[in-house]
């Protein structure tokens, strides 16, 4: 009887380590809340779930918030990890995976019939933005690192969706983001005919899993990084990205 009880104790999910990972709740198709059950789904959750698949006695808990709250939760130790680009500020409270979760490259968009369209088509780097206003979302670390001091002005909206609709309303000259993300949002808000993609692509960004220094699960980074490398090498991560991109551009 004692042996049976011990077996039950060691195999019950109550004794699994719960790792809470925070994602943006409105960054379709990268991470967002399902309209059917409210769960966090998308590119990043799928990759992270598979990256942890070989960790024993680990139960993943995915939670979704605004971008500012995602970072704040990890800072305070209320969540264990999140996925983002590495910045000096984030390194002050989190440790990154050695291997990125995924890579991206940023496309530039402007509104149809912009009076300076020919000049905008020549933009190749953020150093070419000094005459233009860029719409961004509040809490964007990429904007803070790459646009402040480069763009003439940054007009912030409360979320990613807003920067697309702000551009369509001609509140700024440009937005810079994943092309498939902008395409899907433009279709959702029926503004595809109001915005246009520019020819040049900005340098890409690597997004890592960052585990908070207050988390007791920092040791998981080594195994997760090895799994991420294997997923990159096999093409699995690209398969996950393309699955979500195809679904959202239908």
Secondary structure, 3 states (H helix, E strand, C coil): CHHHHHHHHHHCHHHCEEEEEEEECEECCCEEECCCCCCEECHHHHHHHHHCCCCCCEEEEEEEECHHHHHHHHHHCCCCEEEECCCHHHHCCEEECCCCCEEEEEEEEEECCCCCHHHHCCCCCHHHCCCCEEEEECCCHHHHHHCCCCCCEEEEECCHHHHHHHHHCCCCCEEEECHHHHHHHHHHCCCHHHEEEEEEEEEEEEEEEEEECCCCCCCHHHHHHHHHHHHHHHCHHHHHHHHHHHHHCC
